[in-house]
Each structure stands twice: as structure tokens, then as C-alpha cells.
Amino acid sequence: MSGRRIIIVAGPTAVGKSALALKLCEQLPGELISVDSVQVYRGLTIGANKPSASERRAVAHHLLDLREPRAEYTAGEFYRDALRSIGDVLSRGRTPVLCGGTSMYLRWLVRGRPDAPKADPALAEEVRAALAPLERAADWDGGLARLERLDARRASALSRNDWYRLHRALVVAEQTRRGGGEEEAGDDVGALDAFRASLDMRCFFVAAPREPLCRRIDARCEEMLQAGLLEEVRSQLEELKLLPSCPAGRAIGYRQTMEYLLRTPWERRDGDALREYVLSFAAASRRYAAQQTKWFRSEPAFEWLPAEWEQPARLVATVAAHAALERGEFDELLRSPEQEGRRRARLRAIKPDEGKAMRLYVPQLHCLNGSPSEFDALLERADACRERLEEMLPDIQRADSEMAKRFPWKHQHTTGVAELRANDEPAEDSQRSSS
């Protein structure tokens, strides 16, 4: 593959995009660049579904384990890091294969960097202090009114009770009003913008019918639990690295696990609490997949392809062949009115029958519905994790209170703002992990 051609593989969680990307890297050859807002955090392995040691030996991976869980990693940082990694891979004559489902990251990469100012820490603290009493009083309308006076368009786009993005939007609006927000002197963002514009991006979205995909998501959640997600979170809490209010604490799987392990009151052998935790983890993952699919429907740069779970080699061959086309041929494929184009249009289409079927969807989670001994074993492991944390609860609470001052989003037991991969797009209340 010649020039500055890159491949982007996107899709909902558990659809199989990582397996596809790995096969492409082996065949081209290429190197894999992660587009996942949780895989950037060190120590978060199971819940982030990071590649195994053998996969990392077989194919070079980039943008993994960049930050501690208590540190923020923004879309702007991803933009810089991803483009530098792309340049590095291209310089070795290999093909960059970007893989992941974090829509905000992909939006910056595919559409270009939005014209937003760099955050001023002093102003961010000023806005946080102004919003804090409104947030404590659950006065969302009062908080939103502050933004409406400065930027009505941005205010209308926010999901209700998304205090994190309200804070960020107010910082941007105030900074713009005051004339701030210039890039740091000597920043290479202009050169990176030019480099991005020169790339020949071949974007693919792997789609699947909703109910079979949800079954795979449920199985993925169970695999994470069996692989040690509870113990991973317990270890991170013990070291005060992962906390509910830290950036990584918002990620699906990690958030639900922390809520379960830190719940009060707590009692041993609480099977109902375990069931509620497992079901909420799986449900949040399914809703996230629906939101990912919804977002990509409006992205014309992506060719939609069926997952081909029964014949994965066929999907690899299709992506490789289409990525090898001349640019004009690929663009024609995206807008083709012929039968192939109609087939892809059907993949993108909203399917009312699927929505109706999902209202009757019943999770088939073996750890909950299988043998009592399997459930008891999981419950025993969960209780052991909580017992290890019991004496540390005051330390964890103090550390989390301090963290909440740095990152002022609302951390409550809801199905709203929290059910996201970290730094991703807000999910709708009605449609609310990686490949």
C-alpha cells in the first residue's frame, strides 16, 4: 500500500474489529494504533479489553498505557499522539491500521481538529466554583442557563445532567468571550493539521444485527468477570490509582464495578446486589454499542460492512481489497447507487423491528442463570474483594473527594452521563467497552 494511505476500522463494542485489525496488520503488513479512550490508561487491562501479550508480540501496538487512571487524556492529546504515531508507522513503510470505537477521537481524526481554545486552568476552577452549588442542588436548568447566555447552540446540544460537558462548554464559551484560548507558542498543531489533511483515509464500520451483537456483548462482560475484573478494580482502588471521580472512573465496566465494591451498606453473601451489578454492567455496554452505531450512521466517510462472524477471512479480504483501490474508486464505492451501494445503505438504516425486539430482550448471562456453584464462586470472589477494601474505605473516600474537585462531573448512581467510555460522546437516556 503506497503513499500516506491509512486504514480506520470502527464499529460497536464486541463486533470483532480488533480481530479484523490484527489480521490486516499481519497481511499488509501494518501496525495497530488504538482509538480507545480506556486503553490509554495503565493498569486497566481486563475491562479495557487490551490486546494480549502474544498479540502485542505479533503486531506492534500504539497508544496503549499512556496515562495513569487519575490523569485526564483529551481528544486533543489523542489527535496529536495518533498523528505522530501514524507518521512513525508510515516512515517505516508500513500501513497504520487504526482500530477502536471512541467516536470523539475518530471525529477529530476524520473531520479535523475543531476550532476550540486550550483550557485555562484558572478559568476552569472559576467555572467549577460557580457550578458547584447548582450541581449540589441538582439545579440543571440554572447551570444550563449560564451557558445559554453565552452559547445557545452548544447549550442545546448537551444531554441533561451532563455536568462534565457543561463545565467544559462554559470554560470554552467564557474563554472565547474574553479573547483567550490561543495555542501555546511553538506548538506543532498546524503542522499536524497539514499532515492529517494529506492522509488518504480508508474508513470502515463493521456492523451487525442488534440482538446477536447484544448476545456477544453479554458474553464479553462475563468473560471479563471470569478473567478477574473484580480483582483488577480492587487492586487499583487499594493503590488509590482508580477512583470513582477520576477520568478513567467513568468508563463502562470500571464504574459499575467500583459502585458495587464500594456500596454502603454492605453485607456478605448479597446475591441480589451481585445480580444487579452484573446486569447493569451488561446493560450499559449494550446501550453504548447502540449509541456507537447511531453516531456512525451520519458519517459519510465510512464504508459499512457486515461483521461476517462465520467467515471472518472474507471480511479481511474485502477490507484489504477496498483499501487498495485508487482514491476515486473508493469514493465511488461509498456513493455507488448500484446493488452493492443499496446493500450498504440497508446496513446503515434504522431498523424499527430490531428496536421492538430489543424491548423484549432478556440477557442470557450464564454466571447468573447457570449452575448455583458458578454464581456462588463469583459471589465469594466479590466478597473477598470488598473485605480487602473495608479498612481502606475512609482513605478511598478522602482521595475521591479531592479528585472530584479536579474533575467536576456528577458522580451519582444514574443511567445518564456516567455510562460512557471515558471522554466519549454523551448517550441518550433511551439508548444508552471495545471491539
N, C-alpha and C positions, 0 to 999 in steps of 0.2 A: 504494500500500500504506500503510495507516494505522497510527497508534499507534506502539508500540515493537516492531514485528514485524521480525525478522531472519531471514536465510536462512543455513543452515550446509550446505556441500557437502563431504562427506568421501568417501573411497574409497582403494583401494590405489594405489601409485605407478604412473604411466603409464596409468591408466584413462581419463583425459580430463577430470578435474574442473576443471582450470584453464580449459580452453576453455569448459566449461559456465558457470563462474562469470563469465567475461568477457562472454559473450553475455547472461547475466542482467543484469549491470550496465548494459550498453548498452540493454537493453529496458525496465528498470523505471522510471527509471534508478537505479543504485546505485553503491556504491564497494566495492572489494575489500579485505578485511582478511586478511592471510596468517596461516595457522595452521601454520607450518612452522618447525621448530627450527633449520634450517640457513640459511634465507633471512634470518634476523635478522643474519647476520654479513657485515660489509663485506668486499669483495674476493673472496668466494666466490660466483661467479656461474654458471659453467657447470655445476659439479657440483651446485649447489643448484637448477638449472633455474629461475632467476629470470625474471620476465617481461621481454620485450624492451623497448627504448626506445619503440618505436611502441605497444606495448600499454600502457605506463605513461602515454603521452601521451593515449591514447584513454580510459582509465579510471583514476581515482585509486586508488592502492595505498597500503596502510598496513602497518606493522610489517615493513618491509624495511630492511636495512642499519643496524641499531640498535647493534651492538657490533662491536668488533674480535675476530678469531678467538681471541685469548688470554684473552678475558673470558668469564665464565660468564653465562648467561641462563637463569633458572629458570622453572619453571611458574608460580610466584607472580608473577614480573615480567610474564610473558605475561598472566596474569589481569588485573592492573591495567592494562597497556597496551591490551589488547584491549577492555576495558570502556570505557576512556576514548575509544578510537577509535570504538567503537560510538555512544557518546553524541555525539561530534563529528559523525559522519555523520548521525545522526538529527536533530540540531539544524539541519541544512541541508535537511531534508525529503527526504532520500534514503534508500535502503534499504541497510543494511550486509549485504554478502554475504561471509561468512567461508569460506575455502577452504583445505584442507590435510589432511594425514593424520597429524599428530603426536598420537597418542592421549592422552598425558598432558595436553596443553594442552586438548584437547576435553573430557576428563573433568572438569577443573576448571571449564570454562565451562558445560557442560551440567548436571553434577551439583551444582556448587557447590564452594566452596573447602573442602578438607579441613582438619580441625582439627589442624594441625601447627605446632609452635613455630618461631619465627625462629631460624636457626642462630647460635650464639655462636662467634665466630672462635677464641677461646682454647680452648674445649672441643673444637672441630673439630680443632685442632692436637694437643691431648692425645690424642684418639682416634686420629688419624693415627699418632702416635708409637707408640701401643700396638699398632696393627695392623701396622706396617711389618715387624717381624721375622717375624711369622706369614706375611705375604704373600711375603716373600723366601724363606721355607722352603716355600712352597706348602701351608701348613697351613690349608686352608679350614675344616676341621671345628673346629680350635681357635679360629679367628676367629668362626665362627658360634656356637660355644658361649657366647661373651661376650654375644651378642645374645639367645640363648635364655634366659639367666638374667634378662634384663630385659623381653623382649617376645617370647614364644614364637610368637605369631600372626604377627608381622612376619617373624620368622626363617624360618618355614615357607614364606613366600611368595617368598623370594629364590631366584634361579637360582644354581646352583653356580658358584663363582669370580667372582661379580659383586661384586668388592671395592669398587667405587664406591658401590653402593647399600647394601652392608654398612656402610661408613663413615657414610653419611648416616643410616641407620637407628639406628646406635649413638649418633650425636650426638643424634638426636631422643629416643631412649629415656633417655639419661643426663640430658638437659636436663629431660625430664618428671619423672624421679625426683628431681632436685634442685630442682624447683619453678620452673624458668626458662621462657623462651620467650614472654614477653608481647610483644604488638605494640608497636612504637615509639609514643611519645606523639605525638598529633596525626595518626597515620596515618589515611587515609581509607578503610581497608579495609571498615569497617562500612557506610559509605555505598555503596561499590561492591557489597557483598553485596546490599544492598536494591535497588539498581538492577538487578543481574543477575536477582533474583527477579521483577522487574516485566516482564522481556522476554518477548515471545511468540516463542519459538524454533521455527523450522520446519527440521527436520534431515533431510538426505537422504544416503544412502550409495549411491554408484554402484558396481555390481557387474558382474563379467564372468567368463566361463568361464576356468578357470585356465590352460590351455595357450595359448589365444590371447593372454591377458594377458601371459604369460611371453615370448611372441614379441615383443610390443610393448616389454617391459622390456629385452630383449636389444637391440632396435633403438635404444632410448633411450640405453643405455650406449654403443653405437657412435657415436651422434650426438654425445655428449659428448666422446668421444675425438677425433673428427674436428674438433669445434669448438674444441679446444685445452685440454682438461682437464689434460693433462700440463704444458703451459706455464704454465697458471694456478697449479698447485700449485708448480712450480719457482719462479715469481716470488714466491709467498708465503713459501716456505722461504728464499729469498735475503734477504728483508727480515725474516726471523725473526718473521713475524706468525702463520703457521700452523705448528704443531709437533705431533708425534705425541701428546704428553701434554696438549695444551691442549683446552678443551671442544669446539671445532669439529673437532679432530683425530679424534674418534670417529665422525664422520659417514661413512656409506657412500659410496664413491667417493673421498673425500679420504683416508680411512685406507689403503685398498688402494694408492692412487697413491703416498702417502708411503712405505709399506713397500717398494714396487717401486723407487722412485727412490733410497732411502737404503740399499738392501740391501748387505750385505757377505758374501762378496767380490763384486766387480763386474767384469764384463768386457764389452767391446764385442761387438755382434752376438749377444747371448744371446737367441736366439729362444724357447727354452723358458721362460725367465723372463718374457718378454713374454706368451706364451700363458697361463701360469699367472696372471699379473696380470689379464688381461682376463677370463678365465673366473671368477676369484674375485670380481671386481667385479660381474659379471653375476649370479653365483650369490647373492651377498649381497643384491643388490637384489630378486631373486625371492623369497628367503626372507623378506625384510622385508615384501613385499606379502602373502605368506601370513599373516604374523603380524598385519598390519593387519586383514585380513578376519576372522581368528579373533576378534580383540578386539571388533570391532563387532557380531559375532553376538549378543553379550549385552547390547547397548544398545537397549532398547525404544523410545527416543525417536526413532530414525532410521527413516525410510521407505526401504526398499531399492528401487532402480530399476535396470533393465538399462542398460548403457552406451550402446546404440544407436549404435555406431560408423558404421553405414551410413546412419543417418538422425538426425544429431545435433540437427536442429531439433525433432524430435519430443520428445527428452528435455528440451530447453529449455522447450518448451510445457507439458510435463507438470509440471515443477518449478514454473514460474510459476503455473500453474493451481492446483496443490495449495497453494502458498504463499499464494494469495489467498483460500483457503477461510476460513470462520469457524473459530475455535479448536475448537469442539465437533465440527465436521465433519471437521477434520483428525485429531483424536484418534480419531474413529470409523473413519476410513480406516486408521489404524495397527492397530486391533484388529478390523477387519472380518472376519467369518467367510465372507463371500461369495467368489466366484471370484477377485476381484482380490486379496483377502487371502491366498488359498491360493497364488496366483502369487508373491506377495512372500515367503511362507513358503518356497517352493521355492528362491528366490534365496538366502535365509539358510542353507538346510540344508547340512550337511556332506555332501559327495558322495564316497563311497568309490571310485567308479570314476575320478574325477579324480585321487585320490591314487595309485591304482595306475598310471594312465597317466603321472603325473609321475615315477615311479621309472624309467621308460624314456625320460624326456625328454632329448633331445640338442640343445644350443644350436646355432643356425644363425647364427653370427657371421661376417658377410661379411669383416671385416678379418682373420680367422684362416683362413677356408676359401675366400676368393675368390682373386683373382689374386696371384701372388707379389710383383708390383710394389707392390701396395697394402700388403701386410704389411711389405715392405722399407721403404717410406716411413714407416710408423708406427714401425718399429724405429729408423730413422735419427733421427726426431724424439725418440724416447725417449732414445737415447744422447746426443743433443745436450743434452738437459735434464740428464742425470746429469753430463756433463762440466762443465757450468756450475756444478754444485753441489760438485764434487770438492774444491776448495780450501776450501770453507766447511764441510765436514763436522765438523771439530772445534768450530767456533762453534755449529753447529746442535745437536750433541750436548750441549754445555755448557748452552745455553739450554733444551734439552728436559729435562735433569736438574733444573734449577731449577724448571721448570714442573711436573714430576712431584711435587715437594714440595708444591706448592699444590693439585694435583688428584690425590689418591692412588688412582687406579684402575689396574688392572693393564693394562699395555700390552705384550701379547705376541702372537705370531702364532698366534691361535686362531680358531675359528669360534664363540666364545661371546659374552662380554659386549660385544665391540667392534662387532659388526655391527648397529648401530643408527643411526638419525638421532640427533643429539645430544639428550640429555635425554629420550629416549623410553623406552618400556616394554621390559623385557628380553625377548629372543626365546628360544624353546625351542631346545635343541640340535638337535632333529629338524626344526624348522620355522623353521629360520632361513631414496630419492631419491624429486621429489614428483609431481604429477598428470600 
